[in-house]
Amino acid sequence: MSSLSLTAEKLDRLGLTLKPLVLATVTETEWNAINELANQRRAEDSPGDPPRPLQDTINGIRHIPPVVDMQQWFAWHGTAIVASCRAAVLNVEQNQHILDFDIFVLPAWRRQGIATELLKLAVKRAQEKARTLLLANTESTVSAGEAFCEHIGAEVGLTAHENQLVLANVDRAMLQAWIAKASERADDLELGLWDGPLPESELAAIITMMDTMNNAPREDLKVEDFKVTPEILRQGEASMAGRGIERWILYVRDPANGVYAGYTEVFWRATEPHLVGQGDTGVVAAYRNRGIGRWLKAAMLEKILQERPQVKYVRTGNAASNEAMLKVNHELGFTLHKIFKVWQVERSAVENYLRR
């Protein structure tokens, strides 16, 4: 495989300079260029969404949780950035064969071999970390991403739908009916809210509940179950606080034994007041088929409507094969916004591609 120095030589012929991101030395001018690239990308992959302010971009990079070991590089043309690459591994016991990478090249600079040169950086990082499987995500709004993944020999491991709900169109009567029905069927259970850090005394029980997300469809992805830990939860909370993200978690609990039966979570920040991101929704196996999922989703939407009147849209992602959750979302009025694909390729196959 070509060395990093050869990568620099290739980019030099295009008038580009490759620089790693070193947080301690980033200047104000460089932060502005990084934010500009991020918003140019956002305009392509999420047309119609407003640009993000500079501080959001800075906070997003500065507050990556320590469990995520990430390196980033930028290709500069003068004072502007035209391409980027990042490679990340999780410092956890599971999935030690995986490295996630992301490459973006501005449209005007594509088809000149820049992405292939940046790919060498991700492969080099995978070699250093002894990772044998590379994962990457693409969006249906940017066809170049899929074309590149196919070109390097990657295959689709999972297809996901990002669906969007227009809150102005929500059937409030249906929400109330769902809540009332679930309250009748599950009158031995209680609904509660966590707004802010999770209670220390409940972390073990919360982690047991969150483990149910390992039952979500993974389709053909060659990944193992992910084990949440108290440290990971606390790192995630610190990261959200640093990025100005507020999280609500609604849960259903069985007071007879203290077991948490299910939960749903959403994320919001003041700099994007029109949008709520829907995170996990999971129901523990022993409590399924009692309307708990609908109860949680309906109650959360009611809370958003009552307490966040500035929110216009709720977006959520689900595996295309997750028929149960997609059915609930479609009944609520969610419609397809775009399609994500998770691609996977053996590192050895990419190394062979680069040699060619």
Secondary structure, DSSP 4 states (H G I P E B T S, - for coil): ---HHHHHHHHHHTT-EEEE--GGG--HHHHHHHHHHHHHHHHHHSTTSPPPPHHHHHHHHHT--TTEEEEEEEEEETTEEEEEEEEEEE-SSS-TTEEEEEEEE-GGG-SSSHHHHHHHHHHHHHHHTT--EEEEEEETT-HHHHHHHHHTT-EEEEEEEEEEEEGGG--HHHHHHHHHHHHHHTTTSEEEEEESSPPGGGHHHHHHHHGGGGGS--TT---------HHHHHHHHHHHHHTT-EEEEEEEEETTTTEEEEEEEEEE-TTSTTEEEEEEEEE-GGG-SSSHHHHHHHHHHHHHHHH-TT--EEEEEEETT-HHHHHHHHHHT-EEEEEEEEEEEEHHHHHHHHH-
